[in-house]
Amino acid sequence: MIFRGLSVLACTCACAVIMTGPPALAQEVFSDRKGCHANKPGQTAIKINLTLEEEPIYDLSRSIAWLNRDGGKSTAEWLARNGLTAVYKPSQFVTKGQAHGGLAMTSRASLFSRSYGPYGGYQCPYFRQIEVNIFYRTLIYIPSDYQIGTCAFNEIQMHELKHHTTNVDVVKAAVEKMRKDLPAIIREMEGNAYLPHDKIRPHFETMKTGIDDFIQVYFTELASEEMDRRNHLVDTPAEYERSGKALRDCRIQDKVAQLKK
């Protein structure tokens, strides 16, 4: 049996802040119905870079015993999820491969403000540029008990590659969704209200935190949850039944191939 684990590295943010306009000379009352959105000088430059390894990396040094080191906990969870605890016991299953998706993110944002109102005492905060870097790779374990190129090795590899393909598709879809949604999020984070000069720096901090949270939600929650959901559709009882039968057939094929050497 194969159970995918997702490891997510912490997102880091490097932010540059540019302040423009003179300090407030008075906390004058300022009203402009157009608001900051209408006065924004151009759009925020958005760069979303995806570094995705289309081919997984392999660890062929681990034994079947190592892959089953959790004592059947993963198998028990799978049986419970599929309503099979009354029919099977974890000891009746053996994990013969694993695929782990690794996801990492970094972000960088630069911000600036523009002065409005008498004496420049009110400011509008804006994102000048936001850059997000996403990195993804899959690590596949196939036990050292199986030689490369054998029928059993190929069968396990085929199953694990289904998980890899699933994860890659989810990451690509999450990146495209974030690319589509980010302009609206930026608009919301900037806000439409003019702020007194002394409120602009605290609002910058709120904007930076908001963008970090947005990225985290997309990749540590939404993308991760979608990976789990879609990988469960790969690890179905029907798939394990098919794979189990294929591996039993492989025993004969691999023995015949060995005798012919």
Salt bridges, closest charged atoms under 4 A:
GLU53 OE2 - ARG137 NH2 2.79
GLU54 OE2 - LYS172 NZ 3.21
ASP59 OD2 - ARG62 NE 3.47
GLU155 OE2 - ARG242 NH2 2.72
ASP169 OD2 - ARG230 NH2 3.99
GLU176 OE2 - ARG179 NE 3.56
ASP181 OD2 - LYS177 NZ 3.08
GLU190 OE2 - LYS40 NZ 2.83
GLU205 OE2 - LYS208 NZ 2.72
GLU226 OE2 - ARG229 NH2 2.71
ASP228 OD1 - ARG4 NH2 2.41
ASP235 OD1 - HIS159 NE2 2.96
ASP235 OD1 - HIS163 NE2 3.02
GLU239 OE2 - HIS159 ND1 2.88
GLU239 OE1 - LYS162 NZ 3.25
GLU239 OE2 - ARG242 NH2 3.03
ASP249 OD2 - LYS245 NZ 3.21
